[in-house]
Amino acid sequence: MTKILLFDSKGKAEKIVGLHKIVKLQIDDVRFCLTRNGENYFAFEEKCPHMSEDLSKGRINPYGEVVCPWHDYRFSLATGEETKNRCVDLKRYAVFWEEGGLYVEI
């Protein structure tokens, strides 16, 4: 795993990643989505594990889940689990604050 700086301040992170918005990012050959739910940031794979739809087109619901726009599969931001166990879990990446910056491990 490699630690990558995404934002060097909380203000920049909040400006780019709006509350409950999904932003698509790419670092080298890894494409992923980043979202903010309250004070917490979550990173997860770009494609839905069910039928590979782009999850950046989805939404974040009030239960802390990303919802796929095609078939409404719901994945927990905290664990990656699909709520009804209909497909494999969503791959997640660790996101954390360190020394005033927001980092992701890919």
Rosetta blueprint (number, residue, H / E / L):
1 M L
2 T L
3 K E
4 I E
5 L E
6 L E
7 F E
8 D L
9 S L
10 K H
11 G H
12 K H
13 A H
14 E H
15 K H
16 I H
17 V L
18 G L
19 L E
20 H L
21 K L
22 I E
23 V E
24 K E
25 L E
26 Q E
27 I E
28 D L
29 D L
30 V E
31 R E
32 F E
33 C E
34 L E
35 T E
36 R E
37 N E
38 G L
39 E L
40 N E
41 Y E
42 F E
43 A E
44 F E
45 E E
46 E L
47 K E
48 C L
49 P L
50 H L
51 M L
52 S L
53 E L
54 D E
55 L H
56 S H
57 K H
58 G L
59 R E
60 I E
61 N L
62 P L
63 Y L
64 G L
65 E E
66 V E
67 V E
68 C L
69 P L
70 W L
71 H L
72 D L
73 Y L
74 R E
75 F E
76 S E
77 L L
78 A L
79 T L
80 G L
81 E L
82 E E
83 T L
84 K L
85 N L
86 R L
87 C L
88 V L
89 D L
90 L L
91 K L
92 R E
93 Y E
94 A L
95 V E
96 F E
97 W E
98 E E
99 E L
100 G L
101 G E
102 L E
103 Y E
104 V E
105 E E
106 I L
